[in-house]
Amino acid sequence: MVGKADPKNGIFAGGFGALGCPTPQRGIAAYTISPNRQNPLAGTLHAAIFNTFRRFRHQVLYFAPPFIIAYAAMNWAVEENEYLNSKPGRLAHGGEE
C-alpha cells in the first residue's frame, strides 16, 4: 500500500515513523498578516525601559555590596598610602625625613 494512489484518501506514504497520513488533513486554518502591515519594533522602547529596571532591581543586591566593600577598602588604602608617604606619616612611624 506504500505509495499507491487512492482516489478516496489520497496517497498513503507509510506507517508509523514515515511521512504522510492515511487520511487527508482537514480543519487546519493558518492566519497571517501581511509583512507591510506588521510593526516589528512595537513596544520595544517601553519593554526595554521597564524590563531593564525590573532586572536591575532583582539583581542589585548581588553585585552592589561587593562593589561598595571594594570601594571602601580601596579608598582606605589610598588615604593610608598618602598619609604614610607624607611628612606627618613618616614622623609618626619613626621614619626619617
Secondary structure as UniProt FT lines:
FT   TURN            2..3
FT   STRAND          5..6
FT   TURN            7..9
FT   STRAND          10..11
FT   TURN            16..17
FT   HELIX           35..37
FT   TURN            40..43
FT   HELIX           44..84
FT   HELIX           87..92
FT   TURN            93..94
//
